[in-house]
Amino acid sequence: MPQKKEPKERLNSYAKFSGLIFQMAAIIAVGTFIGVKLDEQNPNTHNYFTLGFSLSSVILSIIYVIRRIIADSKENE
């Protein structure tokens, strides 16, 4: 039978996961910024650097969030 978490524990988990949102947004912003700067330096017709770096940064941020959630769940066991 699962035990109910105390309100303080629940708030701590909300704080951890809301912080992940900002970290995920920062990873995506940095990757997109790098892609835009590379496209400015090396112009092409379809902005391949921006597309590649933004897609890669989204994938990296998802992997980062999944790893943090798994680590947090192992820590709570």
C-alpha positions as CSV (number, residue, x, y, z in Angstrom):
1,M,0.0,0.0,0.0
2,P,1.6,3.3,-1.1
3,Q,2.1,5.9,1.6
4,K,1.0,9.5,1.1
5,K,3.8,12.0,0.8
6,E,4.0,14.8,3.2
7,P,3.3,18.3,1.8
8,K,6.9,19.3,2.1
9,E,8.2,16.3,0.1
10,R,5.6,17.0,-2.5
11,L,6.7,20.7,-2.8
12,N,10.4,19.6,-3.1
13,S,9.5,17.3,-6.0
14,Y,7.5,20.1,-7.8
15,A,10.5,22.4,-7.4
16,K,12.9,19.8,-8.9
17,F,10.7,19.2,-11.9
18,S,9.9,22.9,-12.5
19,G,13.7,23.5,-12.5
20,L,14.0,20.8,-15.2
21,I,11.7,22.9,-17.4
22,F,14.1,25.9,-17.3
23,Q,17.1,23.6,-17.9
24,M,15.5,22.0,-20.9
25,A,14.6,25.5,-22.3
26,A,18.2,26.6,-21.8
27,I,19.6,23.6,-23.6
28,I,17.3,24.2,-26.6
29,A,18.0,27.9,-26.6
30,V,21.8,27.4,-26.6
31,G,21.6,24.8,-29.4
32,T,19.4,27.0,-31.6
33,F,21.6,30.1,-31.0
34,I,24.7,28.1,-32.1
35,G,22.8,27.0,-35.2
36,V,21.7,30.5,-36.1
37,K,25.2,31.9,-35.6
38,L,26.7,29.1,-37.9
39,D,24.1,29.9,-40.5
40,E,25.0,33.5,-40.4
41,Q,28.7,32.7,-41.0
42,N,28.0,30.0,-43.6
43,P,24.9,31.0,-45.5
44,N,22.9,28.3,-47.3
45,T,19.4,28.0,-48.8
46,H,17.7,26.1,-46.0
47,N,19.4,27.0,-42.8
48,Y,20.7,23.5,-42.2
49,F,22.8,24.4,-39.2
50,T,19.8,25.9,-37.3
51,L,17.6,22.9,-38.1
52,G,20.3,20.4,-37.1
53,F,21.4,22.1,-33.9
54,S,17.8,22.9,-32.8
55,L,16.7,19.3,-33.4
56,S,19.8,17.9,-31.7
57,S,19.3,20.2,-28.7
58,V,15.7,19.1,-28.3
59,I,16.8,15.4,-28.3
60,L,19.6,16.1,-25.8
61,S,17.2,18.0,-23.5
62,I,14.7,15.1,-23.6
63,I,17.5,12.6,-22.8
64,Y,18.7,14.9,-19.9
65,V,15.2,15.1,-18.4
66,I,14.7,11.3,-18.7
67,R,18.0,10.6,-16.9
68,R,17.2,13.1,-14.2
69,I,13.7,11.5,-13.6
70,I,15.2,8.0,-13.5
71,A,18.0,9.2,-11.0
72,D,15.4,10.9,-8.8
73,S,13.1,7.8,-8.7
74,K,16.1,5.6,-7.8
75,E,17.0,8.1,-5.1
76,N,13.5,8.0,-3.6
77,E,13.4,4.2,-3.3
